[in-house]
């Protein structure tokens, strides 16, 4: 077992004994086997233990066990006490552990973080993903190596069964403590572990070998699809719907999965179906709520994820005069009356008579535009020009004192006012979008 794990680490993971490894240690049989094995292979280790403060004396005993082991083996140890309240305990705990492990990787200047997930865990994860629904990578369970920004998460026991780990622990007399919560069926994973997996092994003594085969085949397909998905995506994660629609269905789902992952959003079959449904709909403008922070937006031939703050526009009305005015949204509006050498970069508004002062304001639902042939609602113009719905709320209008609309950058210039006098206008800023 040691030789196999060493070969896996040195070849598949390309890690040498000079690299430090952050090891998550619970005190249970799996993690104690992992830190013992890695230590015997002479890797520099840093142990991190999480005390969830939910099991009283058991938490105290685990700390004592790990402190004793690390002290005996000269392994640096860090203990984090987690305080978790409210619902979704498991998910909250997972995120806290992940953040702490990354922080310690930063502290020790190493990308490597090791956890003791093993073959039986892989089988449980695959069956749970099949039950709940997932994407290609989800159905593969997890990989021996996964990267997250600058971090490399490694699972050296991925092809090692629980029984083999037990044999190794008993042979080397490695100390460990049982977590009694693992025997409770209150958690979904435990129900798979204690009921379904034993039944599958009874039906097929080679069940775990079948899991490895299924896992590797899924990963192979996933990597082919993932390469095509990454080649399609651009840096801003904006999907071009016509070209997206030409992709294979698996590639479409993976493109959306990558996009969700980029914003640290969960991926599920239901969520991917909702997004695909919006993209394929004949409705040009749609919005899907993802969570308290993000929406998935379809705007004509584009689709993308936006933060809620980016969709909000606070209504304002600001008086402007000659020179530059900074608006509440941080756009810069410039107005001057006399043409100069730079006037060609500005919009020229001609008029005979205007009701001063002039104002810049956000749009209203009943705004109407004047044309030489009559009038048109601004809302109709925005539809005709295919302005995305989210951008419509950010449009800034130049109006006179009577609220007559004079100009909207790139969309409208009032040409019913005469030609005796002229103004020169410009509106610039990151917050202004066509």
Secondary structure, DSSP 8 states (H G I E B T S, - for coil): -HHHHHHIIIIIS---TTS-EEEE--SSHHHHHHHHHHHHTT--EEEEEEE-S-STHHHHHHHHHHHHHHHHTT-EEEEEE----SS-HHHHHHHHHHHHHHHHHHHTT--EEE----HHHHHHHHHHHHHH---HHHHT---SEEEETTEEEE-TTTT--HHHHHHHHHHHT------GGGG-TTSHHHHIIIIIHHHHHHH-TTHHHHHHHHHHHHHHHHHHHHHHHHHH--TT--EEHHHHHTS-HHHHHHHHHHHHHHTT----HHHHHHHHHHHHSS-SEEEEE-SSSEEEEEETTEEEEEEHHHH-----EEEE-SEEEE-TTS-EEEEESS--TTGGGSEEEEES---SSEEEEE--TT-EEEETTEEEEHHHHHHHTT--HHHHTT-EEEE-TT--EEEETTTEE---S-SSEEEEEEEE-TT---
